[in-house]
Amino acid sequence: MKKFLLILFISMTGFLFAEYDPYIKITVAKDGSGDFTSIQKAINSIRDLGPGEALIFIKSGTYHEKVVIPSSKHKIILQGEDKDNTIITNNDFSGKSDAFNEKMTTFNSYTLLVMGDEITISNVTIRNSSCNEGQAVALHVEGDRFIIKNSKILGCQDTVYAATNHSRQYFENCYIEGTTDFIFGQATAVFKNCTIESLADSYITAAATEADKKYGFVFLNCKLTAKEGISKVYLGRPWRPYAKTVFINTEMGKHIVPEGWNPWKGDKMFPDKEKTAYYAEYGSKGEGGNSSKRVNWSHQLTKQELKKYTLKQIFNNWNPNK
């Protein structure tokens, strides 16, 4: 009887943890030593709505691709060999002519588009090499429960498009750089222990949070830095009226302007956005972290309000660190 119970326990344990073991593992390598030489072909090979997690391991190399993870592909893990040397790059931008001789827009300028749910990325660089030619997205995410860790996201204007109001996104230990509105969109997104580098005197965020959402962009224990010579950067401006952006325990360089936030005046369709946007900080530090001259329509969180900014509450019980 004891032997039977032991076998049953082992079997049940194996069943419980099986879902965390990828059911398929694919290697991408430029030199042909893997299963594919193209990241897109590797993604395409995975069964639609597969039974569990699928791992795509990407060996070091520069992959000149425009990559799409469609909504029919879920639970995919993209894992690079080395974040500095595993590079996915493209150079599309708004205004560039596509294959049909039509002008691209911000929303199809991406290098990597994630539409599937439960996609996890780590140890890669995602780059849009176009700069000062128009909006040029490096990473565009629409899927829910998206995770990216230990990665670099490089671009200029509109580097990260955290899109769609149903999407929850988690960025950890990432380096993100850009010029204008380079973290923008409607999603609920948390940036934890990230370095955010401004390459121009402009705006870091441009949230478009919808009115019924409690959270927009939340930065936890991040560091705001700037390229040499940059001295006038705003924490954000509201792309849409109910934009929500909060910085918590963030180190801010001297490039952050004393007023902190900008109301985005001149938008005739959405005037007076500062009346409905929610911009707040807690524990800002560094030369740009002095909150004494912030715009009067921004907020400094109280300790009681801070308790609402746990991952569990922000993400409505989804745990990105399972």
N, C-alpha and C positions, 0 to 999 in steps of 0.2 A: 504493500500500500504506500509506504514511504517513497519507494522508487517511482511509483506511478505519479504521485504528487510532485516529485522533483521534475520529472519529464514534462508534466503539465505546466509547471511554473516556468521552465526554460522555454517551452513553446509559446506561452503567452507573452513572456518578456520579448522574445524575438518578434512576435507579431506587433507588439506595442511600439517597438523601436524601428521596425522595418520602414515606416513612412519617412524616417529621417535619413535613410540610406538611399542615395540616388539609384533609380532602377536602370539607368543607362548612363554611361560615361563616354564622352566624345573628346578627342583631342584635335585642336586646330594648330597647324604649324606651317609657316611660310615655306619651309624647306622640304615639305612633302613627307616629313617623318610621322605625321599624325593621320587622323582619319580624313581630314579636309584641310585645304589651304585657305578656305574662305570662312569667315565667321557666319555670314548669311547662309551659306550652304549647310553649315552645321545646324543652325537653327531650323532651317527648312526640313531637315531630316528627322527632326523629333516629332513623334506622333502628336497630332492635335488632341488637346484635352487629355493628355496622358495620365497614367495611373499614379504618378508620384513625381518626385523631384528628378530632374534631368540635369546632369553636370556637363558643362562645356568648359574644358580646360584649354586656355589659349596660351601657347608658348610665346616667348618674347619675339617681337618683330613689329614692324609698322604696317598696319592693315589699312590700305586706302579703300575704304568701303563706306557706303551709306546703308546702315543696318536697321532693319525693322524686325521687332518682335511683335507679331500680330496678336489680336485678342484670342485667337484659337490656340495659342501656345501659352501655357501657364507653368508655374513652378520650375522655371529654368534658372540655373545658377551659372553665371558667366564668371569664371575665375581666371584672372591673369597670372602669369608666372612671376611678373615683376612690374609693379605699377609704373616705374620710370621707363621701362623698355617694352611694355606691351601696350601699343598705341593704336587706337582706332581713330582715323582722321578723315576729314572731308573738307570741302571749301565752298559749299553752297551758301547763298545769301539772298535776302529779299531783293528782287529786281533782276536777278540773274535769269537768263533764258534757260528753260529746261529742254528736254528732248523733243518737245512738241512746239518749241519756239514760243512758249508762253512764259510770262514773268513769274518767277517764284515769289512766295510770300514768306513772312516770318515763320508760318506754321508748317511749311514743308522744306525749310532750310536745314533741318536737323542733320547731325551726323548719326546719332542713334535715337531711334523712336521706340519707346516701350509702351505697347498697348495691352499686353497680357498682364494678368494678375499674378501676384506672388513671384515676382522676378527679383533675384538677388545678384548683385554685381560686386566684385572685389578685385583689388590689385590691378587696375587698368588705368590708362589715360584715355579720356574721350576728348577729342579736340575738333573744333571748327577753326581752320587756319585763316579764314577770311576775316579781315579787320578793316574797319572804316570804309566798307563798301555797301553796307546796309545791315539790317538785323541778320544775325547768323547764329542759329542755335546749335549748341554742341549736343546737349542731352534734353530730350523732350519726353516727358513721362505722363501717360494717361491712365495706366493700370493702377489697381489698388494694392496696398500692402507691398510697396516697393522698397527695397533696401539697397543702399550702396555704401560700401565701407572701404577705407584705405585706398582711395582712388583720387585721381586728378581730373578736373573738368575745366577745360581751357577754351577761352574764346574772347570776344570783345563785347559787342552789344548783344544782349539777350542770350547769354551763355546757357543758362538753365531755365527751361520752361516747365515749371511744376504745374501741369495742366489739369483741368477738370475738377469740379467741386466734389466728386465722390472719391477722389484719390487721396490715399494716405501714403506719405513718403518719408523715409528715414535716411538721413545722410550722417555718417559717423567717420571721424578722422579723415575727412576729405579736404583737398585743396581746390578752391574754386576761384577763378579769376575772370575779370571782365571790365568793361568800360561803363556802359549805361544800362540801367534796369537789368542787370545781368543775373538776377534771381527773380523771376516773375511768374505770375499765374494764379489760378483759383484754388489750388490744392491745399490741404492741410499738410504741412511739411515741417519736420524737425531737423535742425542742423546741430549736431553735437560734436564738440571738440574739433571743429573745422576751422581752417584758416581761409579767410575771405580777402582776396587781394584786389584792390582797385587799380586799374591801369590808366584812369583818366579822372579829371575833375567832373564828377557827375553823381549818379544815384546808384546805390547798391541794389535795393529791392523795389519792386513794383507789384505789390499784391493786388489781386482782384477777387478777394474773398467774397462769397455771397452772403447776403444778410442773415440767413438762417444758420450759418456756421459759427461755432463758438471760437474756433481757432483758425489762424491762417499760417503765417510763417513764425516759427519759434526757434531762436538761436540760443543754445545752451553751452556755456563755457567755451565760446569761440574766440577767435582772435582776428581783428580787423587790421589789415596792413595795406600798404600802398607802394607803388613804384616810386622811385626817387623823383622828386619834383612835384608830386601830386599833393595838393593842399586844400582842396575844397570839395569834399564828398559828403553827401547826405545819406543817412541811414536808409531812407526810403521815401517814396512818394506813391500816392494811391492811384493805381491804374483804374480802379473802379471804386464807387463810393464807400463800400463797406470793407475796404482793405484792412487787414489785421496783421500786424507785425510786432513781435516782442523780442527784445534782447535781454537775456538773463546771464549775469555774471560774465560779461563779455569784455575783453580787453580791446580798447579802441585807440588807435594811433592818432597822432595830432592832425591827420588829414580830415578827420570827422569835424564838420563845422559845429560851432556852439549850439545853434538852433536845432540841429539834429535831423529834423524832418522838413519836407517840402509839401505844400498843398496841391501842387500840379494845377496851377491856375491856367485859364485859357482853354479848358476843355468845355466847349459849348454844350455838348450832349450831357456831360456830368459836371455841372458847376458846383462850387462850394463843397468839395469832397471832404474837406477837413472837418465838417460838421458831423460826419457819420463814420469816418475812418477811426480805427482804434490802434494807436501806436503807443507802446509802453516799454519801459526798461526796469531792470532791477539789478543793483550791484554793478553798474558799469564802472570800469576802471581804465586807467591809462590817460594820456594827455587829451584824448577826445571823449573821455567818459564823464567829464564834468557836466552834470545835468542842470546847473543853476540857470542857464540861459536857453534852455530848450523852449520850443514853441509852446504857448499856453494851452493848446488843444491836445498835447501829448500827455502821457501819464507816467508816474512813477509807482510801480506796484508796491502795495503794502505786504508785510509778511503773511498776512491772512490770504491776500489775493495770490501770492506766490504758490500757496498750497494747491492751487488749481492747475498748476503747470507741471504735472507728472506725465510721463509717457502714457500711462494707463488712461488718464482723463483726456489728454489731447487726442489720442488715437481711439477713444471709445472702446477700451478693453483689448485692442490688438497689441500684442507684445512683439516688437521687432527683434528682441534679444532672446527669443525662446531657446 
